[in-house]
Amino acid sequence: MNMDRQRPDSPDLLHVDTDLLPGPRHDALGADAGAHPPRILLLYGSLRPQSYSRKLALEAERILRRLGAETRVFDPHGLPMLDSVDRDHPKVRQLREWSQWSEGQVWVSPERHGTLTGVFKNQIDWLPLEDGGVRPTQGRTLAVMQVCGGSQSFNVVNQLRILGRWMRMVTIPNQSSVAKAWQEFDDAGRMRASPFHDRVVDVMEELVKFTLLVRGRSDYLVDRYSERKGAEEARRVAAASGAVTSADSAPA
């Protein structure tokens, strides 16, 4: 008998039959089973005490941990508006460091006026495309989810996909949009059993699989001809100007 198995009504995963949610098969993904757990950063987009995007992020975190991931949930409270402070501000530094730590991310935003919230967008705006030669988001996997106050909409997840593409991330095919989120969580902040909940499980399972599939290969996957061409042209200009020696300019 597997003593580590959690019952469907366990405190950690209230509505999941974990017999039907095994951990990822590293052999099927060509992944190293002995490597560290996939590192997932979760961002949410509301400062309200009863933030449903936060509740959804925490529900997703429980599922990710069940699937063997190491997780961090960034709290946007206290994160200044972009450019209002120096990037050495503690919250800005934490967000950037956690993004660099991550191998995959989960983005959850409420829909407000048909789009994502300023609270969420401010977090992405603080993540540069490049910082000292390091790209804090490029090549990382991404899952997108939204919570709706009314009927189901896909405005936010569609816009999050655009953001993910702009940040050069590998956005997984599946996504989640939770309609009437105020009735999908109980008084303890846990998500009720529903098809919405099952979809969140689907999305997190897929994210872990894609993260294991991509990590260790992301540099190669996002290596671009146009960037190699630009680097080669810059090298030639530098060599012609005498900025580098002939030995330095020889191809490797």
C-alpha positions in Angstrom: 0.0 0.0 0.0 1.3 3.5 -0.9 1.3 5.4 2.4 2.1 8.6 0.6 -1.2 8.5 -1.4 -3.6 11.3 -0.5 -7.3 10.5 -0.4 -9.6 12.7 -2.6 -10.9 14.4 0.5 -7.5 15.0 2.0 -6.9 18.5 3.5 -4.3 19.4 0.8 -6.2 18.4 -2.2 -9.9 18.4 -1.3 -11.4 17.3 -4.6 -8.7 15.4 -6.4 -8.5 11.7 -6.7 -4.7 11.4 -6.5 -4.8 7.9 -8.0 -5.7 9.7 -11.2 -3.0 12.3 -10.7 0.3 10.6 -10.7 3.5 12.5 -10.7 5.1 13.3 -14.1 6.8 10.4 -16.0 10.4 11.6 -16.5 11.2 8.8 -18.8 8.3 9.8 -21.2 9.6 13.4 -21.2 13.2 12.6 -21.6 13.8 14.4 -18.3 16.4 13.6 -15.6 14.4 12.0 -12.7 17.3 12.8 -10.3 17.3 16.6 -11.1 15.9 19.2 -8.7 12.1 19.7 -8.7 10.7 22.1 -11.3 10.7 25.6 -9.9 7.4 27.5 -10.4 6.7 31.1 -9.6 3.0 32.2 -9.2 1.9 35.8 -9.8 -1.6 37.1 -9.0 -3.3 40.4 -9.7 -5.3 41.8 -6.9 -4.7 43.5 -3.5 -8.1 42.9 -2.1 -8.3 41.0 1.2 -10.7 38.5 -0.5 -8.6 38.3 -3.7 -10.0 35.5 -5.8 -6.9 35.5 -8.1 -4.8 34.9 -5.0 -7.1 32.1 -3.9 -6.8 30.5 -7.3 -3.0 30.9 -7.3 -2.8 29.2 -3.9 -5.1 26.4 -5.1 -2.8 26.0 -8.1 0.2 25.9 -5.8 -1.2 23.0 -3.8 -1.6 21.0 -7.0 1.9 21.9 -8.2 3.4 20.7 -4.9 1.5 17.4 -5.2 3.1 17.1 -8.7 6.5 17.5 -7.2 7.2 21.2 -8.0 8.9 23.7 -5.8 6.8 26.9 -5.6 6.9 30.5 -4.7 4.0 32.9 -4.7 4.9 36.6 -5.1 2.8 39.0 -3.0 2.3 42.2 -5.0 1.5 44.3 -1.9 4.2 47.0 -1.5 5.4 46.7 -5.1 5.8 50.3 -6.3 4.5 51.5 -9.6 7.0 51.1 -12.4 9.8 53.7 -12.5 8.5 55.4 -9.3 11.5 53.9 -7.4 14.9 52.5 -8.3 15.1 48.8 -9.2 17.0 48.2 -6.0 13.8 48.5 -4.1 13.4 45.3 -2.0 10.1 44.2 -3.6 11.4 44.9 -7.1 14.6 43.0 -6.4 12.6 40.1 -4.9 10.4 39.8 -8.0 13.3 39.8 -10.4 15.3 37.3 -8.4 12.3 35.0 -8.1 11.7 35.3 -11.8 15.3 34.3 -12.5 15.0 31.4 -10.0 11.9 30.1 -11.8 11.8 27.5 -14.6 8.0 28.0 -15.1 5.4 30.6 -14.1 1.7 30.8 -13.4 0.0 34.1 -14.1 -3.5 34.7 -12.6 -5.4 38.0 -13.0 -8.9 39.1 -12.4 -10.8 40.6 -15.4 -11.4 44.3 -14.8 -13.0 46.5 -17.5 -12.4 43.7 -20.0 -8.7 43.4 -19.4 -6.1 42.4 -16.8 -5.6 44.5 -13.7 -2.9 47.2 -13.3 -1.7 45.3 -10.2 -0.8 42.4 -12.4 0.6 44.3 -15.3 2.8 46.3 -13.0 4.5 43.1 -12.0 5.3 42.2 -15.6 6.4 45.7 -16.4 9.1 45.4 -13.6 10.5 42.3 -15.4 12.9 43.5 -18.1 13.4 41.6 -21.3 17.1 41.7 -20.5 19.0 42.6 -17.4 22.8 42.5 -17.5 22.8 39.8 -20.2 20.2 37.8 -18.2 16.7 37.5 -19.5 14.4 36.8 -16.5 11.6 35.2 -18.5 12.9 33.9 -21.8 12.6 30.2 -22.3 10.5 29.7 -19.1 7.2 27.9 -19.4 4.0 29.8 -18.6 0.4 28.9 -17.6 -2.3 31.6 -17.8 -5.5 31.8 -15.8 -8.2 34.4 -14.9 -11.0 34.9 -12.5 -14.3 36.6 -13.6 -16.8 38.4 -11.5 -19.6 37.4 -13.9 -20.0 35.1 -16.8 -17.0 33.3 -18.3 -14.7 35.4 -20.4 -11.4 34.8 -22.1 -10.2 38.4 -22.5 -7.6 38.2 -19.8 -6.1 34.8 -20.7 -5.8 36.0 -24.4 -4.0 39.1 -23.3 -1.8 37.2 -20.9 -0.8 35.0 -23.9 0.3 38.1 -25.8 2.3 39.2 -22.8 3.9 35.8 -22.5 4.9 35.8 -26.1 6.4 39.3 -25.7 8.3 38.1 -22.7 9.6 35.2 -24.9 8.0 32.5 -22.7 6.8 29.0 -23.7 3.1 29.3 -23.0 1.3 25.9 -22.6 -1.8 25.2 -24.7 -4.2 24.7 -21.8 -5.6 27.6 -19.7 -8.3 28.3 -17.1 -11.1 31.0 -16.9 -13.2 30.7 -13.7 -16.6 32.3 -14.1 -18.4 33.9 -11.1 -15.4 33.3 -8.9 -17.2 34.5 -5.8 -19.2 31.3 -5.7 -16.4 28.9 -6.6 -14.6 29.2 -3.3 -15.7 28.3 0.2 -15.3 30.4 3.4 -11.9 28.9 4.0 -10.7 30.1 0.6 -10.6 26.6 -0.9 -12.0 26.0 -4.4 -15.1 24.0 -4.6 -15.5 20.8 -6.6 -16.5 21.7 -10.1 -15.4 21.5 -13.8 -13.5 24.7 -13.1 -11.5 23.0 -10.4 -10.8 20.1 -12.7 -9.5 22.4 -15.4 -7.1 24.0 -12.9 -5.7 20.6 -12.2 -5.4 19.9 -15.9 -3.5 23.2 -16.4 -1.1 22.6 -13.6 -0.4 19.0 -14.7 0.4 20.2 -18.2 2.6 23.0 -16.9 4.8 20.6 -14.9 5.1 18.3 -17.9 6.1 21.1 -20.3 8.5 22.6 -17.7 10.3 19.2 -17.4 10.3 18.9 -21.2 11.7 22.4 -21.8 14.2 22.9 -19.0 17.8 22.2 -19.9 16.8 22.8 -23.6 15.4 26.4 -23.3 18.6 28.1 -24.4 18.6 26.0 -27.6 14.9 26.3 -28.2 14.9 30.1 -28.1 18.3 30.6 -30.0 17.5 32.7 -33.0 19.1 33.1 -36.4 18.5 36.9 -36.4 20.3 37.3 -33.0 23.2 35.2 -34.1 23.4 37.2 -37.3 23.4 40.5 -35.3 26.1 39.2 -33.0 28.2 38.1 -35.9 27.9 41.5 -37.6 28.8 43.3 -34.4 31.9 41.0 -34.1 33.0 41.9 -37.6 32.5 45.6 -37.0 34.6 45.4 -33.8 37.3 43.4 -35.6 37.4 45.9 -38.4 37.8 48.8 -36.0 40.6 47.1 -34.2 38.6 46.7 -31.0 39.5 43.0 -30.9 42.5 41.1 -32.1 42.5 38.7 -35.0 42.7 35.8 -32.5 39.7 37.1 -30.7 37.7 37.5 -33.9 38.5 33.9 -35.1 35.4 31.7 -35.0 35.2 29.2 -32.2 
